Amino acid sequence: QVQLVESGGGLVQAGGSLRLSCAASGSIFSGNNMGWYRQAPGKQRELVAAITSGGSTNYADSVKGRFTISRDNAKNTVYLQMNSLKPEDTAVYYCNAYIAAVSYHYWGQGTQVTVSS
């Protein structure tokens, strides 16, 4: 069964840090691009960070220098280290796997991140 299971969300004060984890089924992790998206209330879902199977990364301008995406291929897990968190980072964060061969996105169930001022 294909699964993406996120963990690590929570409530943190502004300036604090959180690390999100996403454990993926091997069938959708290996060789595919992985990413983190977020959706705040009343807003569209947006890309936060992505990492290719080879380890290349890209970030939304709003998180550059504060967030770091990484992947552990041995554990089929992708991480999002979030530092210097701001209230505007408050959102539900979703793990994503993009299967380019069939142009299909898999999504996790989401994890809430709340940053208090």
VMD Tcl script that builds the backbone (N, CA, C; Angstrom):
set m [mol new atoms 351]
animate dup $m
set s [atomselect $m all]
$s set {name element resname resid chain x y z} {
  {N N GLN 1 A 0.852 -1.199 0.000}
  {CA C GLN 1 A 0.000 0.000 0.000}
  {C C GLN 1 A 0.883 1.242 0.000}
  {N N VAL 2 A 0.532 2.180 -0.860}
  {CA C VAL 2 A 1.297 3.416 -0.949}
  {C C VAL 2 A 0.933 4.319 0.223}
  {N N GLN 3 A 1.952 4.777 0.935}
  {CA C GLN 3 A 1.692 5.650 2.072}
  {C C GLN 3 A 2.749 6.704 2.239}
  {N N LEU 4 A 2.303 7.864 2.689}
  {CA C LEU 4 A 3.188 8.928 3.151}
  {C C LEU 4 A 2.682 9.306 4.531}
  {N N VAL 5 A 3.515 9.168 5.547}
  {CA C VAL 5 A 3.087 9.435 6.915}
  {C C VAL 5 A 3.971 10.514 7.516}
  {N N GLU 6 A 3.346 11.662 7.781}
  {CA C GLU 6 A 4.086 12.795 8.338}
  {C C GLU 6 A 4.047 12.764 9.868}
  {N N SER 7 A 5.049 13.370 10.472}
  {CA C SER 7 A 5.091 13.561 11.912}
  {C C SER 7 A 5.965 14.765 12.222}
  {N N GLY 8 A 5.851 15.257 13.465}
  {CA C GLY 8 A 6.745 16.322 13.906}
  {C C GLY 8 A 6.126 17.698 14.005}
  {N N GLY 9 A 4.881 17.846 13.611}
  {CA C GLY 9 A 4.241 19.151 13.743}
  {C C GLY 9 A 3.946 19.477 15.189}
  {N N GLY 10 A 3.485 20.706 15.424}
  {CA C GLY 10 A 3.149 21.106 16.779}
  {C C GLY 10 A 3.074 22.606 16.927}
  {N N LEU 11 A 3.070 23.036 18.176}
  {CA C LEU 11 A 2.994 24.455 18.526}
  {C C LEU 11 A 4.368 24.918 18.993}
  {N N VAL 12 A 4.834 26.021 18.450}
  {CA C VAL 12 A 6.138 26.550 18.817}
  {C C VAL 12 A 6.069 28.074 18.823}
  {N N GLN 13 A 6.888 28.690 19.627}
  {CA C GLN 13 A 6.954 30.151 19.646}
  {C C GLN 13 A 7.765 30.664 18.462}
  {N N ALA 14 A 7.479 31.885 18.083}
  {CA C ALA 14 A 8.248 32.526 17.020}
  {C C ALA 14 A 9.735 32.484 17.357}
  {N N GLY 15 A 10.539 32.171 16.349}
  {CA C GLY 15 A 11.971 32.034 16.556}
  {C C GLY 15 A 12.410 30.619 16.870}
  {N N GLY 16 A 11.466 29.755 17.145}
  {CA C GLY 16 A 11.774 28.377 17.479}
  {C C GLY 16 A 11.974 27.505 16.261}
  {N N SER 17 A 12.159 26.202 16.524}
  {CA C SER 17 A 12.438 25.241 15.466}
  {C C SER 17 A 11.555 24.016 15.597}
  {N N LEU 18 A 11.297 23.398 14.465}
  {CA C LEU 18 A 10.620 22.106 14.405}
  {C C LEU 18 A 11.257 21.307 13.272}
  {N N ARG 19 A 11.183 19.980 13.403}
  {CA C ARG 19 A 11.608 19.118 12.307}
  {C C ARG 19 A 10.455 18.193 11.939}
  {N N LEU 20 A 10.045 18.269 10.696}
  {CA C LEU 20 A 9.017 17.387 10.170}
  {C C LEU 20 A 9.668 16.180 9.515}
  {N N SER 21 A 9.014 15.044 9.651}
  {CA C SER 21 A 9.471 13.820 9.011}
  {C C SER 21 A 8.340 13.236 8.179}
  {N N CYS 22 A 8.702 12.576 7.107}
  {CA C CYS 22 A 7.725 11.909 6.262}
  {C C CYS 22 A 8.286 10.553 5.864}
  {N N ALA 23 A 7.660 9.516 6.373}
  {CA C ALA 23 A 8.061 8.152 6.031}
  {C C ALA 23 A 7.230 7.673 4.851}
  {N N ALA 24 A 7.907 7.199 3.825}
  {CA C ALA 24 A 7.230 6.833 2.585}
  {C C ALA 24 A 7.387 5.361 2.286}
  {N N SER 25 A 6.389 4.825 1.598}
  {CA C SER 25 A 6.534 3.469 1.067}
  {C C SER 25 A 7.700 3.457 0.093}
  {N N GLY 26 A 8.448 2.385 0.118}
  {CA C GLY 26 A 9.617 2.323 -0.752}
  {C C GLY 26 A 9.294 2.484 -2.216}
  {N N SER 27 A 8.126 2.025 -2.609}
  {CA C SER 27 A 7.762 2.060 -4.021}
  {C C SER 27 A 7.604 3.478 -4.552}
  {N N ILE 28 A 7.302 4.424 -3.692}
  {CA C ILE 28 A 7.123 5.803 -4.177}
  {C C ILE 28 A 8.263 6.704 -3.760}
  {N N PHE 29 A 9.141 6.243 -2.936}
  {CA C PHE 29 A 10.252 7.086 -2.488}
  {C C PHE 29 A 11.461 6.950 -3.406}
  {N N SER 30 A 11.818 5.733 -3.654}
  {CA C SER 30 A 13.053 5.470 -4.386}
  {C C SER 30 A 12.999 6.048 -5.792}
  {N N GLY 31 A 13.981 6.898 -6.095}
  {CA C GLY 31 A 14.117 7.443 -7.439}
  {C C GLY 31 A 13.181 8.569 -7.788}
  {N N ASN 32 A 12.357 9.008 -6.835}
  {CA C ASN 32 A 11.382 10.060 -7.132}
  {C C ASN 32 A 11.658 11.338 -6.350}
  {N N ASN 33 A 11.129 12.418 -6.886}
  {CA C ASN 33 A 11.254 13.696 -6.211}
  {C C ASN 33 A 10.278 13.755 -5.040}
  {N N MET 34 A 10.723 14.342 -3.951}
  {CA C MET 34 A 9.900 14.503 -2.756}
  {C C MET 34 A 9.813 15.980 -2.404}
  {N N GLY 35 A 8.723 16.347 -1.743}
  {CA C GLY 35 A 8.576 17.749 -1.391}
  {C C GLY 35 A 7.680 17.963 -0.187}
  {N N TRP 36 A 7.714 19.176 0.303}
  {CA C TRP 36 A 6.824 19.633 1.370}
  {C C TRP 36 A 6.032 20.816 0.841}
  {N N TYR 37 A 4.727 20.757 1.048}
  {CA C TYR 37 A 3.832 21.848 0.720}
  {C C TYR 37 A 3.159 22.289 2.016}
  {N N ARG 38 A 2.544 23.465 1.972}
  {CA C ARG 38 A 1.769 23.902 3.118}
  {C C ARG 38 A 0.528 24.644 2.661}
  {N N GLN 39 A -0.472 24.628 3.529}
  {CA C GLN 39 A -1.710 25.338 3.232}
  {C C GLN 39 A -2.201 26.006 4.501}
  {N N ALA 40 A -2.245 27.326 4.451}
  {CA C ALA 40 A -2.774 28.109 5.555}
  {C C ALA 40 A -4.269 28.339 5.333}
  {N N PRO 41 A -5.026 28.615 6.387}
  {CA C PRO 41 A -6.465 28.842 6.244}
  {C C PRO 41 A -6.763 29.943 5.234}
  {N N GLY 42 A -7.648 29.648 4.299}
  {CA C GLY 42 A -8.047 30.627 3.308}
  {C C GLY 42 A -7.060 30.851 2.190}
  {N N LYS 43 A -5.988 30.056 2.167}
  {CA C LYS 43 A -4.963 30.229 1.139}
  {C C LYS 43 A -4.794 28.943 0.339}
  {N N GLN 44 A -4.179 29.088 -0.822}
  {CA C GLN 44 A -3.903 27.919 -1.658}
  {C C GLN 44 A -2.703 27.166 -1.113}
  {N N ARG 45 A -2.677 25.878 -1.430}
  {CA C ARG 45 A -1.512 25.074 -1.064}
  {C C ARG 45 A -0.315 25.556 -1.872}
  {N N GLU 46 A 0.830 25.676 -1.208}
  {CA C GLU 46 A 2.022 26.180 -1.875}
  {C C GLU 46 A 3.214 25.271 -1.596}
  {N N LEU 47 A 4.118 25.242 -2.552}
  {CA C LEU 47 A 5.356 24.478 -2.393}
  {C C LEU 47 A 6.264 25.193 -1.403}
  {N N VAL 48 A 6.774 24.448 -0.438}
  {CA C VAL 48 A 7.728 24.992 0.525}
  {C C VAL 48 A 9.151 24.613 0.122}
  {N N ALA 49 A 9.357 23.332 -0.142}
  {CA C ALA 49 A 10.697 22.857 -0.490}
  {C C ALA 49 A 10.567 21.528 -1.214}
  {N N ALA 50 A 11.524 21.241 -2.088}
  {CA C ALA 50 A 11.528 19.995 -2.831}
  {C C ALA 50 A 12.944 19.482 -2.938}
  {N N ILE 51 A 13.059 18.161 -3.091}
  {CA C ILE 51 A 14.370 17.531 -3.239}
  {C C ILE 51 A 14.254 16.423 -4.272}
  {N N THR 52 A 15.197 16.392 -5.200}
  {CA C THR 52 A 15.189 15.363 -6.224}
  {C C THR 52 A 15.795 14.067 -5.678}
  {N N SER 53 A 15.679 13.020 -6.472}
  {CA C SER 53 A 16.267 11.750 -6.059}
  {C C SER 53 A 17.783 11.869 -5.920}
  {N N GLY 54 A 18.369 12.804 -6.650}
  {CA C GLY 54 A 19.813 13.014 -6.582}
  {C C GLY 54 A 20.263 13.975 -5.500}
  {N N GLY 55 A 19.283 14.588 -4.814}
  {CA C GLY 55 A 19.623 15.458 -3.697}
  {C C GLY 55 A 19.607 16.950 -4.001}
  {N N SER 56 A 19.266 17.330 -5.216}
  {CA C SER 56 A 19.140 18.757 -5.520}
  {C C SER 56 A 17.889 19.307 -4.847}
  {N N THR 57 A 18.011 20.541 -4.381}
  {CA C THR 57 A 16.907 21.124 -3.609}
  {C C THR 57 A 16.463 22.462 -4.190}
  {N N ASN 58 A 15.236 22.831 -3.909}
  {CA C ASN 58 A 14.776 24.184 -4.180}
  {C C ASN 58 A 13.763 24.567 -3.109}
  {N N TYR 59 A 13.671 25.870 -2.870}
  {CA C TYR 59 A 12.876 26.397 -1.763}
  {C C TYR 59 A 12.021 27.578 -2.219}
  {N N ALA 60 A 10.904 27.744 -1.543}
  {CA C ALA 60 A 10.139 28.967 -1.704}
  {C C ALA 60 A 10.974 30.121 -1.156}
  {N N ASP 61 A 10.838 31.290 -1.776}
  {CA C ASP 61 A 11.630 32.441 -1.330}
  {C C ASP 61 A 11.378 32.757 0.143}
  {N N SER 62 A 10.157 32.516 0.591}
  {CA C SER 62 A 9.784 32.885 1.955}
  {C C SER 62 A 10.479 32.041 3.024}
  {N N VAL 63 A 11.052 30.915 2.639}
  {CA C VAL 63 A 11.690 30.041 3.633}
  {C C VAL 63 A 13.188 29.861 3.403}
  {N N LYS 64 A 13.708 30.427 2.328}
  {CA C LYS 64 A 15.141 30.280 2.051}
  {C C LYS 64 A 15.968 30.792 3.218}
  {N N GLY 65 A 16.959 30.008 3.579}
  {CA C GLY 65 A 17.837 30.381 4.678}
  {C C GLY 65 A 17.316 29.981 6.042}
  {N N ARG 66 A 16.060 29.547 6.108}
  {CA C ARG 66 A 15.476 29.136 7.393}
  {C C ARG 66 A 15.106 27.651 7.416}
  {N N PHE 67 A 14.665 27.125 6.285}
  {CA C PHE 67 A 14.234 25.731 6.200}
  {C C PHE 67 A 15.254 24.922 5.396}
  {N N THR 68 A 15.375 23.655 5.758}
  {CA C THR 68 A 16.258 22.748 5.026}
  {C C THR 68 A 15.533 21.431 4.800}
  {N N ILE 69 A 15.473 21.006 3.541}
  {CA C ILE 69 A 14.889 19.715 3.199}
  {C C ILE 69 A 16.026 18.719 2.981}
  {N N SER 70 A 15.791 17.496 3.435}
  {CA C SER 70 A 16.795 16.454 3.240}
  {C C SER 70 A 16.077 15.109 3.121}
  {N N ARG 71 A 16.811 14.111 2.657}
  {CA C ARG 71 A 16.219 12.790 2.530}
  {C C ARG 71 A 17.220 11.733 2.956}
  {N N ASP 72 A 16.698 10.680 3.560}
  {CA C ASP 72 A 17.497 9.531 3.944}
  {C C ASP 72 A 16.990 8.360 3.113}
  {N N ASN 73 A 17.719 8.026 2.072}
  {CA C ASN 73 A 17.262 6.998 1.151}
  {C C ASN 73 A 17.228 5.612 1.799}
  {N N ALA 74 A 18.048 5.394 2.786}
  {CA C ALA 74 A 18.050 4.100 3.467}
  {C C ALA 74 A 16.794 3.900 4.315}
  {N N LYS 75 A 16.214 5.017 4.754}
  {CA C LYS 75 A 15.022 4.957 5.620}
  {C C LYS 75 A 13.749 5.353 4.886}
  {N N ASN 76 A 13.861 5.658 3.585}
  {CA C ASN 76 A 12.694 6.113 2.808}
  {C C ASN 76 A 11.990 7.270 3.510}
  {N N THR 77 A 12.766 8.216 3.978}
  {CA C THR 77 A 12.225 9.310 4.766}
  {C C THR 77 A 12.762 10.644 4.260}
  {N N VAL 78 A 11.884 11.628 4.230}
  {CA C VAL 78 A 12.269 12.994 3.886}
  {C C VAL 78 A 11.984 13.881 5.097}
  {N N TYR 79 A 12.841 14.848 5.308}
  {CA C TYR 79 A 12.760 15.722 6.481}
  {C C TYR 79 A 12.627 17.176 6.048}
  {N N LEU 80 A 12.042 17.969 6.929}
  {CA C LEU 80 A 12.035 19.414 6.752}
  {C C LEU 80 A 12.423 20.030 8.084}
  {N N GLN 81 A 13.637 20.547 8.147}
  {CA C GLN 81 A 14.104 21.251 9.338}
  {C C GLN 81 A 13.699 22.709 9.206}
  {N N MET 82 A 12.934 23.182 10.164}
  {CA C MET 82 A 12.416 24.543 10.111}
  {C C MET 82 A 12.974 25.332 11.296}
  {N N ASN 83 A 13.757 26.345 10.996}
  {CA C ASN 83 A 14.356 27.206 12.009}
  {C C ASN 83 A 13.817 28.626 11.879}
  {N N SER 84 A 14.022 29.407 12.921}
  {CA C SER 84 A 13.577 30.813 12.913}
  {C C SER 84 A 12.134 30.934 12.451}
  {N N LEU 85 A 11.284 30.123 13.011}
  {CA C LEU 85 A 9.892 30.083 12.580}
  {C C LEU 85 A 9.177 31.397 12.871}
  {N N LYS 86 A 8.270 31.736 11.970}
  {CA C LYS 86 A 7.491 32.968 12.060}
  {C C LYS 86 A 6.001 32.622 12.127}
  {N N PRO 87 A 5.195 33.510 12.678}
  {CA C PRO 87 A 3.747 33.238 12.716}
  {C C PRO 87 A 3.166 32.946 11.334}
  {N N GLU 88 A 3.721 33.563 10.308}
  {CA C GLU 88 A 3.212 33.340 8.951}
  {C C GLU 88 A 3.575 31.961 8.403}
  {N N ASP 89 A 4.367 31.189 9.135}
  {CA C ASP 89 A 4.648 29.808 8.746}
  {C C ASP 89 A 3.549 28.862 9.220}
  {N N THR 90 A 2.621 29.374 9.995}
  {CA C THR 90 A 1.512 28.555 10.492}
  {C C THR 90 A 0.690 28.008 9.335}
  {N N ALA 91 A 0.527 26.685 9.298}
  {CA C ALA 91 A -0.178 26.032 8.199}
  {C C ALA 91 A -0.227 24.534 8.474}
  {N N VAL 92 A -0.997 23.837 7.654}
  {CA C VAL 92 A -0.899 22.385 7.596}
  {C C VAL 92 A 0.172 22.060 6.560}
  {N N TYR 93 A 1.127 21.256 6.945}
  {CA C TYR 93 A 2.227 20.881 6.066}
  {C C TYR 93 A 1.992 19.470 5.531}
  {N N TYR 94 A 2.130 19.330 4.214}
  {CA C TYR 94 A 1.870 18.072 3.542}
  {C C TYR 94 A 3.145 17.557 2.868}
  {N N CYS 95 A 3.385 16.286 3.044}
  {CA C CYS 95 A 4.454 15.614 2.329}
  {C C CYS 95 A 3.948 15.203 0.946}
  {N N ASN 96 A 4.808 15.283 -0.041}
  {CA C ASN 96 A 4.429 14.987 -1.419}
  {C C ASN 96 A 5.492 14.139 -2.088}
  {N N ALA 97 A 5.023 13.178 -2.870}
  {CA C ALA 97 A 5.914 12.406 -3.735}
  {C C ALA 97 A 5.414 12.568 -5.156}
  {N N TYR 98 A 6.301 12.948 -6.044}
  {CA C TYR 98 A 5.914 13.150 -7.443}
  {C C TYR 98 A 6.508 12.051 -8.291}
  {N N ILE 99 A 5.608 11.292 -8.939}
  {CA C ILE 99 A 6.029 10.201 -9.807}
  {C C ILE 99 A 6.017 10.720 -11.240}
  {N N ALA 100 A 7.160 11.149 -11.727}
  {CA C ALA 100 A 7.244 11.804 -13.028}
  {C C ALA 100 A 6.804 10.890 -14.166}
  {N N ALA 101 A 7.061 9.609 -14.050}
  {CA C ALA 101 A 6.750 8.673 -15.129}
  {C C ALA 101 A 5.263 8.654 -15.466}
  {N N VAL 102 A 4.419 8.930 -14.482}
  {CA C VAL 102 A 2.965 8.919 -14.703}
  {C C VAL 102 A 2.331 10.257 -14.339}
  {N N SER 103 A 3.181 11.264 -14.097}
  {CA C SER 103 A 2.697 12.614 -13.747}
  {C C SER 103 A 1.676 12.560 -12.617}
  {N N TYR 104 A 2.046 11.888 -11.529}
  {CA C TYR 104 A 1.098 11.691 -10.432}
  {C C TYR 104 A 1.739 12.121 -9.120}
  {N N HIS 105 A 0.923 12.782 -8.292}
  {CA C HIS 105 A 1.347 13.214 -6.965}
  {C C HIS 105 A 0.681 12.357 -5.893}
  {N N TYR 106 A 1.481 11.886 -4.953}
  {CA C TYR 106 A 0.946 11.269 -3.739}
  {C C TYR 106 A 1.072 12.271 -2.605}
  {N N TRP 107 A 0.061 12.248 -1.717}
  {CA C TRP 107 A 0.043 13.193 -0.611}
  {C C TRP 107 A -0.080 12.484 0.729}
  {N N GLY 108 A 0.546 13.048 1.739}
  {CA C GLY 108 A 0.331 12.595 3.100}
  {C C GLY 108 A -0.925 13.231 3.669}
  {N N GLN 109 A -1.218 12.888 4.925}
  {CA C GLN 109 A -2.455 13.373 5.545}
  {C C GLN 109 A -2.309 14.783 6.103}
  {N N GLY 110 A -1.084 15.266 6.206}
  {CA C GLY 110 A -0.834 16.615 6.704}
  {C C GLY 110 A -0.538 16.642 8.190}
  {N N THR 111 A 0.273 17.601 8.587}
  {CA C THR 111 A 0.583 17.811 10.003}
  {C C THR 111 A 0.529 19.310 10.287}
  {N N GLN 112 A -0.110 19.667 11.393}
  {CA C GLN 112 A -0.311 21.074 11.717}
  {C C GLN 112 A 0.937 21.660 12.357}
  {N N VAL 113 A 1.331 22.814 11.851}
  {CA C VAL 113 A 2.398 23.607 12.462}
  {C C VAL 113 A 1.797 24.954 12.843}
  {N N THR 114 A 1.906 25.303 14.114}
  {CA C THR 114 A 1.384 26.564 14.599}
  {C C THR 114 A 2.502 27.334 15.287}
  {N N VAL 115 A 2.740 28.552 14.825}
  {CA C VAL 115 A 3.789 29.395 15.383}
  {C C VAL 115 A 3.129 30.580 16.076}
  {N N SER 116 A 3.339 30.685 17.355}
  {CA C SER 116 A 2.737 31.775 18.121}
  {C C SER 116 A 3.691 32.966 18.203}
  {N N SER 117 A 3.106 34.155 18.248}
  {CA C SER 117 A 3.933 35.380 18.289}
  {C C SER 117 A 4.243 35.792 19.715}
}
mol reanalyze $m
mol bondsrecalc $m
mol representation Tube
mol addrep $m
